[in-house]
Amino acid sequence: MYALKILKILFILFILVQTLSCSSRPKTYFGDKQVALPDSAKVKAVIAVSQGSVNEKLSAVLFAVPNENYRLELSSNTLGLSAASILWKQEGWRIVFSHNERYMEGNGDCVFIPVYGGVNIHKFSLLFFGQKINSLNCDNSKQPSNLTLEYSDNSVLAFFGKDSLKLEIKNIDKKAEWKSGVWNLNVPENYVRVTGYLK
């Protein structure tokens, strides 16, 4: 009887250890199998940027209707302040940098991503869904030789020259709902429009 109780306790402990060890592992998004894109989704991620001596972590939330609409919110991981808001629609795109009261606008699939520069928004969004890509280029030409992409279970590390950007997926919610206002990005009147590379 005593031995049976010990066995039951050991079995429960084994189940608990297995559950805890499985839950602590990062979910595999960047596997070898390409997963079909959802009709819409809300993705939470963390973006770590290394540029020269500057290292910064940003919280990222992507609202996406693939190939139709994208809204990316980047905020400081420590203070929670907005760093940038990016909206892409078929009729045009807009980026608002609230921390220095600047904004950018344009048309087409080539969108300015802070730190990196111009990228194809559709290719960039695929990374948020755990899809491996060969290029971030705005056109069909080969990616510059100074860009390399390294994938792990739930993250991708992009090196471009001496700088790097790491995207770590935290959660993909394929049943998320949001208000239609997410597809509007207003610019305050006092904000200045910039057309070149913004540092």
Salt bridges, closest charged atoms under 4 A:
ASP32 OD1 - LYS132 NZ 3.53
GLU73 OE2 - ARG71 NE 2.65
GLU91 OE2 - LYS89 NZ 3.78
GLU105 OE2 - ARG94 NH2 2.44
GLU105 OE1 - ARG193 NH1 3.60
ASP109 OD1 - HIS122 NE2 3.22
GLU168 OE2 - LYS170 NZ 3.03
